[in-house]
Amino acid sequence: MQTASISQLKQQTAALINQAANSVEPIEIMQRSKVRAILVNRDYFSALEEAVMDLADALEAERAKNEPVESFTDYVGGRWPSGL
């Protein structure tokens, strides 16, 4: 993975953005020898974002499997005693 310092980012902002936009390889932005940010192209970010949402949906579906099941008739009867 390529790295760039904060100073390089300040001096070469457009070049680093163009490089990230035209590559699938992220660029680590370093500050005081620590990674402070990651610069990635839009498509890569969108794919990561979608993967996170898919994982969250899958986890929620797994949790829902363990919830107690109530029949529709019982559900409606509990809310509207006179029924529908």
C-alpha positions as CSV (number, residue, x, y, z in Angstrom):
1,M,0.0,0.0,0.0
2,Q,1.3,3.4,-0.9
3,T,1.8,6.0,1.8
4,A,2.0,9.8,1.7
5,S,2.7,12.3,4.5
6,I,0.4,15.1,5.5
7,S,3.1,17.5,4.0
8,Q,2.9,15.6,0.7
9,L,-0.8,15.7,0.7
10,K,-0.7,19.5,1.2
11,Q,1.8,19.9,-1.6
12,Q,0.4,17.4,-4.0
13,T,-3.3,17.2,-3.3
14,A,-4.5,17.1,-6.8
15,A,-1.9,14.5,-7.9
16,L,-2.7,12.2,-5.0
17,I,-6.4,12.5,-5.5
18,N,-6.0,11.7,-9.2
19,Q,-3.7,8.7,-8.3
20,A,-6.3,7.3,-5.9
21,A,-9.1,7.9,-8.3
22,N,-7.4,6.0,-11.0
23,S,-6.2,3.1,-8.9
24,V,-7.7,0.4,-6.7
25,E,-4.8,0.7,-4.3
26,P,-5.6,2.9,-1.3
27,I,-3.1,5.6,-0.2
28,E,-2.4,5.8,3.5
29,I,-2.0,9.4,4.8
30,M,0.5,9.5,7.6
31,Q,1.0,12.0,10.4
32,R,3.8,11.6,12.9
33,S,4.5,8.0,11.6
34,K,0.8,6.9,12.2
35,V,-1.9,6.3,9.6
36,R,-4.4,9.1,10.1
37,A,-6.6,8.6,7.0
38,I,-6.9,6.4,3.9
39,L,-7.5,7.9,0.4
40,V,-9.4,5.6,-1.9
41,N,-11.3,5.9,-5.2
42,R,-15.0,6.3,-5.2
43,D,-15.9,2.9,-6.6
44,Y,-13.7,1.2,-4.0
45,F,-15.4,3.2,-1.2
46,S,-18.9,2.4,-2.6
47,A,-18.1,-1.3,-2.7
48,L,-16.8,-1.2,0.9
49,E,-19.9,0.7,2.0
50,E,-22.2,-1.8,0.3
51,A,-20.3,-4.7,1.9
52,V,-20.7,-3.2,5.4
53,M,-24.5,-2.7,4.8
54,D,-24.8,-6.3,3.5
55,L,-23.0,-7.6,6.6
56,A,-25.2,-5.5,8.9
57,D,-28.3,-6.8,7.1
58,A,-27.1,-10.4,7.4
59,L,-26.4,-9.9,11.2
60,E,-29.8,-8.4,11.7
61,A,-31.4,-11.4,9.8
62,E,-29.5,-13.8,12.1
63,R,-30.7,-11.9,15.2
64,A,-34.3,-12.0,13.9
65,K,-34.2,-15.8,13.6
66,N,-33.9,-16.0,17.4
67,E,-36.8,-13.7,18.1
68,P,-40.0,-15.3,19.4
69,V,-42.7,-15.9,16.7
70,E,-46.2,-14.7,17.2
71,S,-49.1,-15.7,14.9
72,F,-50.7,-12.9,13.0
73,T,-54.1,-13.7,14.6
74,D,-52.6,-13.4,18.1
75,Y,-50.8,-10.2,17.1
76,V,-54.0,-8.6,15.8
77,G,-56.0,-9.9,18.7
78,G,-53.6,-8.3,21.2
79,R,-53.8,-4.9,19.5
80,W,-57.5,-4.9,18.6
81,P,-59.4,-7.1,21.0
82,S,-62.5,-6.9,18.8
83,G,-60.5,-8.3,15.8
84,L,-60.7,-7.1,12.3
